Amino acid sequence: MILNKLNYEKSLIKADVYQYNALSDGKKRIFTNEDELIQYGDKGILDPDNVSYFNLFINGLLQPKTNYEIKKGQLLLKTSDIPPKDTPITLVFIVFKEDVVTNFNTTITKGLIPSGTLSYKSIKDLDVYISKNSEKCLEVKTFITNGPKSTYTGHISYWDFSITIKNINDTPITNIVITNDILLDSTIKITDLLPSQGTYFIQDNRIIWNVNSLNKNEVAIAKFSIKGLFKASGARFINRCFATGYKNLNKIYSNIICGKVIKVMEGIHVTKAITSGPLKVNINEPAKWRVEIKISNYSNSDIRNIIMTDILSIENIERVKFISVPKGVTTLEHNKIFWRNDLLNASETVNLIIDIIGSFSTKGIKSLGSTYIVGKINNCKLISGPSKDMKIIALPFKNNTQPKLFFRKLYIEQTIDFMFR
C-alpha cells in the first residue's frame, strides 16, 4: 500500500479579540481593572473561563503560563523580577464567535493488485469542535489495572482497565456519554463489570457508557476486561476515551485520552503467493497452480512448535506436490496442507513451494485457499493469518459460443457481490 498525501481544507473562524493594557509602576505584581489604560479599552481583565484562550505580553514578549495567574478582574505576575516602571503589560483575549466542526485530517490510500489499481475513499476520524467557550468541565481517565506491558504481534492477551469520569466544574453536568474505543486489531471478547453508576452497552469494538449527571467533583468509575491481539508492531494502545455532556443546556466535550503504551514486538508472519497458473479456468477442467508460502520469524527470539495450515478451497483436488520444503514436514490431509516444524530461528524465513492440480466444480470468483500459522515464543502462543492471494475466475462453460454475454453477466454479478460484501 502507498500512502497518498493528506488532504486538508482551510476555513476561517470568526473571533473577537480584546486587549487589556496597563503600565508597570516598578513595584507591584498585582494588576486589576483599575490599572487599565482606558484610552485603549475599558472591559478590564476578562474571566479566563469565558474566553477561548489568552496570552500575556510584557514589554512585547510572550510570557509562559508559569509566569502569571489571572482571574476575572485580576492579574498576578509570578516572574522573578518585577517589570521596570512604565513597562507595557498587555493581556490578549480571544473569543471564537461561533462553533465550528472540522476534521483533524483526511487520509486516502492507494495500492496495486494484478487486475489494476485499487483505491479507497478518504477516511477520517472524529470531528473536532471549535467553540467560543471551550472550558474544561469533564475529566476522563483510563488506567490498565492488569495485563502485559509488552506483547508480540499475533499473541492473544488479556487486559483489565478502568474508566473514570469526573466533573471538575462548579456546575452539575448532565446527560454524560463516555465513548471508549477498543484499539486492538482483533478483539475476541469484552467482559464488563457493573459501573458505579449509569448504564452502558457494547457495540462491536465500542463501549458507550451513559451517566445521568455528576455534581461538582463527583466521580463515576467503570471497569472492563478485554481479550484480543495486535497484528501490527510498535507503540500501541488498547483503548481511547472521550466524553460529552451538557452544562446549562450547552454541549461540552472532554479531551481524548489513552492509557499507557503497550510495546508490541514482531512475531511470526505468513504470506501466500500464486507464482504460476491460470487466473481463468472452466469448471471441472483441471488446472495447475504453483504456490509459494513464506513463513517468517520477525522477532529476536526462536519460535517453536510451529504448525502451518493451508485450507484449500478448490473442490476437486487431483494432486498436491511439494516442490521445495527446506525444513520441517509437510502433509496433505483431505483439503488441508500442514507444515510442522520444531524450530524457526530468530529472523529466519522459510519458503515452501507447492504445486496444486485440480478443478473447481462451481462458477464464480474463487480463492485457492487460506493460510494460517501458529507457534510459540517464550511460552506465548502466536497466530498469523489468514493469508490469501489473487482470486481465480471459474467459468461455467467449456466452449466460447456465448463468451461476451457470459463475461458481461459474470462481471456484473461479481461486481455487485463485491460491492455488498
N, C-alpha and C positions, 0 to 999 in steps of 0.2 A: 504494500500500500504506500502511496505517495501522499504526503500531507500538503494540501494546497494552502496558499496564503490565506490569512484570516480576512474576512470581510468586515468592514465597520462603516458606520454612518455617523456624521456629525449632526448634532441638534442643539439649538440654542435654548438656554434655560433662563427664564426671566427672574431677576433678583433685585432686591432693594439693598443698597449699600449706605451705611451711616458711619460717620467718623466722629468720635469723641476726641476733642483736642484740649490739652492743658499744658501748662509750663511748670517745670520743677522749680521749687524755691530753694533747692540745695539742702533742705533739712528733713522733710517728711517723706514717708514711704506710702502713706495712705492718701488716695485722691477720691473725691466724691463729686456729686453732681454740681456742687457749689464752685468747684475749681474749673469747670468747663469754660472755655473761651466762647461766649455766646455769639460772637460775630461769625462763627463757623457752624453753629448749631446749638440747640437747646434741649435735646432729648435726654441728655445725661447718659449715664452708664447703663446700658440695657441689660435685661435679665438674660444671662448666658443660656438658660434652658429654653428660651423662646426665640433663639436665632439658629440658623443653620451652622455657622461657625464664626470664629472671631480670631483676630491676631492683635498683638501689641507691638508697637514700634517705639523705640527710644532713640531719639536723635536720628530717625530714619532707618535704624537697624532692627530687623525682625528678632523678637525675643522668643526663646523656647518656653513652653508652658511651665517648666520648673522655676522660671524666674518671677512668676506672678500668680496671683489668685484674684478672680473677680466674682462678684455677686451683684445683684441689682443695686445700683447706686454707689458701688464702692470698688476701688482697685487697690490691691495690696502688692507692693513691689517686694520681691524676695531676693533681689540682687545683692551681691556682697557690698557694693558701694552705692551710695545714693547719687542719682544723676546730678551733675552740677547745675547751678542756678540758670534759669531760662532755657534749659534743655527741653525740646518738644516731646511731649508724651501723647501718643496717638493710639486710640483703640479703633479698630475697623470691624464693624459688624456686618455680616452678610445674611440676608434672609431670602430664601427662594420663595417666589410668589405663588407657585402652583406645583402640584405633584406631577412628576414625570416618570413614566415607566420606560425603561430602556434595557437593552441586553448588554451583558458584560462583553461578550464576543460571540462570533459565529464561526463554525468550522465546517469545511467541506472536504471530503476525502474522495480520491480517485484511485483506480487500480486497473490492472490489465489481466484479462483472462484469455484463454486460447481463442474464444469466439469474438473477442473485441474488447472495447473499453467499458469499464464498469464505473459508475459514479453514483454517489449518494447525495440526496438533497442536503441543504445546510442543516446543521444540528446546533441547538442552543440549549442552555441550561436554564436556571431560574431567572426570572426578571429581577432587575434592580430598581427599587423605588427611590426616587429623589424627591424629598419632601421639604416643605418650608419649615417644618417643625419635626426634626428627627431626634428628639430627646430619647434617652435610653430609659426604658421602663421595665423591660423584661430581660432577665439574665438567665441564659441557658448554659448548662454544663453537662458534659458526659465523661464518665470515667470507666475504664476497663478494670473490673474488680477481680477477674480471674481469667487465665488463658495465657498462651505463649506470647512473648515479646518478639520472637522471630520464628519463621517457619519457611518451608520450601514451597515452590510452585507445585500444585497438584497434591498437596498434603491436606487431608481433611482435619480441621482443627475445631476446637470449641472455645468460645469466649463468653464470659458473663460481663454485662455492662449496665450502668445505671444512667438515668437522665434526671437532672434536677432543673426545675423552673422556679424562679424567684421574682417577686415583684419588688423592684428597687426604687419605685416611685412612691410619692406620698398619697397618691390617689388609687383606689381599687381598680384593678384591671379585670375585665370580664370577657367571656367568650374566647378563651385562650385555646389555640390549636397548636400543638407541638408536632412537628413533622420530623421523623427520623428515617433516613435512607440507609439501608444496608449496602455497603460498598464492596462486598465480596464479589468475585467474578462468578461464583456458583454458590448459591445459598440452598442448603439442603433442608434446614429446619430452623424455625424461630419459636422458642419457648418463652412464654410470658409468665411473670409474677404479678399479682394484683398491684396496681399503683396505689399510692397513699390516698389519692382522691381522683375523681373523674373516670372517664371511660375511654376505651381505645379499640381499634380494630387494625388488623394486619391485611394488607393487600399487596401481593407479590413481594417485593423487597422493601416495602414502605410501611412504617408503623405510624398511624395517626392517633394521637393522644389528645383528648378533649378535657379541658378543665373549666368549670363554670366561672370561677372567679378566684382572685387572690388579693388579699388585703396587703397593706404596706408590710414589707419584709417577710411575708408568708411564703413558704416553700412547699412544693409538691415533688414527690420522687416516684419514679417508675423503674423497674428492673427487668432485664430480658437476658435470655441466653440464645446464642446462635451457633449453628453448625454449618460449616462450609469450607471453601478453599479459594485461594488466589491462583490465577493462571499466568499472571504477569509479575515479574520480579520488580524490586525497587522498594522505595519508602511508601508504604500503603497505609490506609486507614480502614477500620472495619465499619465505621458509620459516620454520618454527619447529621447535625440537628439544627433546627431553627424554629422560631415560634412567632405567631401573630396573636393579636388581641385587640381589645377596644378600651380606650380611655376617654370617657365623656363623649361617646359616640364617634370618636376619631380612631381610625385603624392605626395600629402601631406594629413595628417589626423589630425582632431581635437580630443580633448578628448570627451569621452561620458559623458553627463551631464543629470541630472534630476532637476525638480523643487523642491518645498517644499514638505515635507512629509505630507500625509493625514492620520489622525488617523482613522482607520476603526474598529468599535466595533462590537461584535457579536450581531446578531439579532435573527430571527426565522428560524428554520430548520425543514424539514420534511424528513423522511425516510420510505421506504416501504419494507416489507419482507414477502415472502410466507413461512409460518411456517409448512404447511402440504398440501398434494395434489400431484397428478401425474406430472411428468416432460415430459411424453409422452402420448398422447391420440390419438384416432381415430377421424376424423372429424364427426360432427353430433352425436357424442356419449357423453352424459352428464357426467361431472366430477365435483368434489367438491374440492375447494381450501380454505384454511384458510389463511387470510392475516392480518398482524399486521402493522398498520400505527402509527408512533411515531411523535408527534409534540412537539418540544422543544423550550422553550424561553431561549436562552443562554445569554440574556442581563441582566443588573441590573435594568431594568425598566419594568413596566407592559406593556403588549401588548394587544390591544383591537380590537374589530370588526374583529374577525378572521373568515375567510372562507377558508375551505379546499375543493378542488375539485379533485376527483379521476375519471378520464375518462377511462372507461372500454373499452378494445379493443376486448373482447370476443363478437362474433357476436350474439350468441343465449343465452340471459340471462334468465334463468328459475326462479332463486330465489336469493335474497340477504338478508342475515340475520345478524343483528347487535348483536354480542355476548356480547361485552363489550364496553360501552360508558360512562366513568366515569363522564363526564360533557359535556355540550353543547347538540345540537340537530343534529341528522343525518337524511337525507332523500335520497331517490333514485328518480331521475328524468331522465327518458329514460335510457341512458347508463352512467349517471353521478351520483356519490355518493357525497353528500355535507355534510360537518360538519360545523356547525356555532356555535361560542362561543363568548360571550361578552368580556371575560377577561381571559388572561393567565398570571399568576403572574410571577415576576422575578424568573428565574432559575427553573420554573415549567415545567414538562413534562407530556404529556397525551398520553396514548396508546389506540388506537382503535383496536378492534378485530372484524373482519368481515368474514363471510362465503359467498363464491360466488359459485353458482351452475349454470352450463351452458355448452355450447359446441362451438367449432369453426366450421365454415362452409367451410373454405378453408385450404389447406395444407400449411406447412411452419413452420418457427420458429417464435413463437408468444410471445407477451407480454400480461400479463393480463390487463395492463393499466399504465397510468402515473398520478402521484400525484403532485398537485401544492397547494400552500397555500399563502394567503395574510393576512396582518394585519397592524395595525397602532401603532406606538410608538411615543409619543410626536408630534402628527400630521404628522409624517413621514410614508409614505406607504412602507411596507416591502414585499418582494417577495422571495419565496424559491421554488425550483423545476426546472425541473421535476425530480421526483424520480421514478425509476423503479427497479424491481428485476429481477431474473433469467428468461430466456425465456422458453417457452413450445414448444415441438415439436408436431405439429399436422400432423398425418399420413393420407394418402388418402384412405387406405383400412382398413376394419374391420377384414378381415381374414389375415392369415400369409402364404398364398400359395407361395408368392414370396418375403419373407422378406429380404433375402440377397441382391437381385437385387435392391429392393426399397431403402434399407438403404444406399447402396453404391451410388445410384443416388441422393438421398436426401442430403447425406453428401457432395458430390461433388458440387451440386447446391448451398447449403448454404455456403460452404467454399468459392466458387467463389464470391458469393454475399457479404460475409463479407469482402473479400479482396478488393473489388472495391467500398466499401461504401465511 
